[in-house]
Amino acid sequence: MNPVANVNSARQPPARAHLSGPSQWRTVEEEDEAQAPAFKALTREEAQALRAKEPPLSPWRVIGAQVAVGVVAALLAVLFTGRQEVAWSVLYGAATVVVPGALMARGMTSRLSSMSPGASAVSFMLWEMVKIAVSIAMLMVAPRLVQPLSWLALLAGMVLCMKVYWLALLWRPRKS
């Protein structure tokens, strides 16, 4: 086997697909784009029918579910371990997800953030930065606020509350 031939074959141009005439050649990517369905804008009636069929999920419903999951996790932690500090750590971990999420939900549902698409995008980025900063700040002060702190329990509370986002998609109300 010739190693030079293998190196040269690795430098081949992208795969080509022959379409209709001898002079018309397209790359595989171009052919995929040609076969993709064209984008069709919805009419007002179609958009209203889609919204009625798939109602948006309220961020406050997700926050409420996160609070419920955090409280239940803390109760289960104290029930299984018999140690209050573990339950407080789980609850504080849940709070590090819920409080920043509530701040972001409040900011994103304000009138200012829904004025225009540009303002909405800037508002989203701003509130996402606030959410991250508050989460980091809460984690930094956790050892001072929760004595003694169980980092494993805190992380468990955080992960459980973060996974509520995925469950909220399944709980989304559907109209027929």
N, C-alpha and C positions, 0 to 999 in steps of 0.2 A: 504494500500500500504506500502510495506516495504522499508524504506529509505536506508537500507544497500544494498538491491538488486539493487537499482538505482545507488549507488556509484560503486558497483562491475561491473554493466553492462557498465558503462562509461569507465572502464579500459580494455575493450575487445581489442584483437589484431586487426590489420588492416583487412579489408574485404578481403576475399580470393575468388578466382574464380577457379572452377574445370575445367580443360581443357580436356585432352584426357584420361589419365589413372588414376587409383586409387592412384598411387604413384607420380603423377605429379601435384603439386599445385603451383600457382603463385599468387602474390599479384595483385591488380587491376593496380598498377603502372607498374608492369612488363608486364602485358597483354597489356596495352596501348603502351608500348615501342615495343612490339612484332608486334603490328598491324600498327605501324607508317611506312610510306614509307621510304625506304632506301635512304640515301643521294647519289646523283649522280653528279659527277663532270662534268662540261660542257666541250665540246671540243672547240678548238679555233674557229671553224666555228659557233658553237652554241652561243658562247660568243659574237662574232662579230654581229651575227643576232640579239641577244638580245639588244646590244648597239644601233644598228641601229633602232630597234623598239622603244626603250625607251631611248632617248638621255639624258645624264645627264644635270641637271639644273645648269647653271652658277651662282656662288655666286655673281658675279657682276650684274647680272640681278635682283637678290633679293635686293641688296643694292640700285640699281637704283629705284626699285619700292618703297623701304622704303623712299628714298628721296622725291619721288613724293607724297607719302601719307602724309609725314610730312609737305611739303609745302602746299598742299591742305587743310590739317587740320588747319594749321596756318591761311590761308586765310579765311576759314570758321569761325574760332574763332573770327577774327577781324570783319568779316561781321556781325556775330550774336551778339557779345558783344559790339562792337564799342570801345574796349579798346586794345591799342597796347601791353600793358604788358601781356595780356592773350595770344596774338598771339606769342610774343617772348618766353613765357613760354612753349607753345606747341612746338614751333620750337626747343627750347633747349632740351625738352624731346625727340623729334625725334632724335636730334643729339647724345643724350646719348645712343641710340641704333645703329645709323648709323655709327658713328666714330669707336667705338670698333669693330663692325661687319666688317667694311672695313679693319681695321688692321688685323683681323683674316683671312679674305678672301685673303689679300695680302700674309700673311704668309703661308697659306695652299696651295696657288697656285704657290708657289716658287718651283724651281727645287730641293732644298734641302729637302723639305718635301715629295717629291715623289721618293726618291732614293730607299727605301726599305719599306716593311710593318712595321718594327720596328721603323724606323726613322719617318714614317708617323704617327704612334701612339704617339710617343713622341712629335712630332711637334704639333699634334692636342691638346694634353694636355697643352703644353706650351702656344700655342696661345689662348686657352680657358682661361687660367689663366690671360694672358695679357688682354684679352677682359673684364673679370670680374673686374680686377684692374682698368682699364681705366674707366669703367662704374661707379664704386664706387667713383673714384677721381672726375669725372665730376659731380656727384650728390653732392659731398661734397663742391665743389666750386660754385655750382649753385646760392646760395643766394648772392654771391659776384658779379657774372657776370651778372645776370638778376635782375635788380632793377625796381620796386618791383616784386618779384617772386610769381606766383600763383602755389602752389604745385599741386593743383587739375588739372590745365591745363597741367603742366609738366607731371604728371602721365598719363593723357589722351593721350598726344603725344607719350609717351613711349609705352603704351599698343597698340595703333593703329599701330605703326611701328613694334612691336613684332609680331602682328597678320599677318603681310605681309608674314611671313614664310609659314603660312598655305595656304594663297591665292596663293603663288608662286607654290605650288604643283599642284593647279588646272590649273594654266596658263602654265604649262610645255608643251613645244612643243612635239607633237607626230608625228612620221612618220609612214605611213602605209606600 
